[in-house]
Structures are given as structure tokens and as C-alpha cells.
Amino acid sequence: MGIITLESKNSMSAATELKTAQDLTSAEYLAERVKDAYKTFSGEQLAQLQSLYSSDIHFEDPAHAVQGKTALIEYFTRMSKNLNNCEFRFHSTITNGTDIFLSWTMFLKHPRLNSGDPIRVEGASYLRTRNGKIYYHRDYFDMGAMVYENIPLLGRLVRNLKQRLGR
């Protein structure tokens, strides 16, 4: 197997630690593959994404839940069609041998949201693995920050409501 570069915990340091794939647990190796595949989310990455998941994958995010790899790829295909751009920056990765937790920031551009300007969304993913594949994937993020606040009239209402709740 090849060499994987893992970012050091101190992002200010240029030093990196090199490990071979044999030195990583299955979950650590899979976490690195997930981060690589999701750096840029588009229809072009679907084959790479598909290789990460088991046939019985259960995927859930604040908007949808799907069961099975075919349904997941169809969902990803629909999502990627209308995006101008979608990128993820990963901040923290925690593994325990079979489970993976990733914190991230998503930057997306959608022609019907925020006048096509970039939207920044903070989130996290919880992944459960079996035999080197993901069989459970749950994304957590603020749907309001991603969608509702970026629709012209509705966005103003949501932002005002959040301000009132914060008082």
C-alpha cells in the first residue's frame, strides 16, 4: 500500500507525520479516504464516494434519510447537479477502531441560495464502519444556516427570529 500523509495537530507547523497504510487502523485509513473524497463534492467524485460505502448504508442528514448504496448515490447525484461548487475543510478526526467522527466546514455555492455567493456551514459527521466500509453515516449541521437563511424573504425572517431568541 502507499503512503498517507496525516496533518499534525498543530496546523501552524509545517511538519507532517508519515505513516504507511499498515500502521493505521481500518477506521483511520477509511477516515483519510473519506476526507480525500469529500474535499470537493461533485458528480465527478461519485465513483470514489461509492467505494467508501457498504451496500446496506444508512445515510442521514437534516434534510433526508436514505437506505442503500443505490439510493445514496442517487441522492448525491441530485444534490451535485445544482451546485456551482462545494468543498469541505476537515478540522478534527476521532476514531476508535470502528467509528469515525469528523468536524468540518462546508463552503458551497448554489445559484438559488445567497444570490449564488458562497455559504459557509459548520458541521460534523459520525460514521460507523464494518469490514473497511461505512454502513452508517449521519451528518449534523444547521439547515437554517445552509438553506433557510439564504433564501431572500425567508432568510430575513429566520435571521430576525434568531436574533429575538438570542435576547
Secondary structure, 3 states (H helix, E strand, C coil): CCEEEECCCCCCCCCCEEEEHHHCCHHHHHHHHHHHHHCECCHHHHHHHHCCEEEEEEEECCCCEEECHHHHHHHHHHHHHCCCEEEEEEEEEEECCCEEEEEEEEEEECCCCHHHCCEEEEEEEEEEEECCEEEEEEEEECHHHHCHHHCHHHHHHHHHHHHHHCC
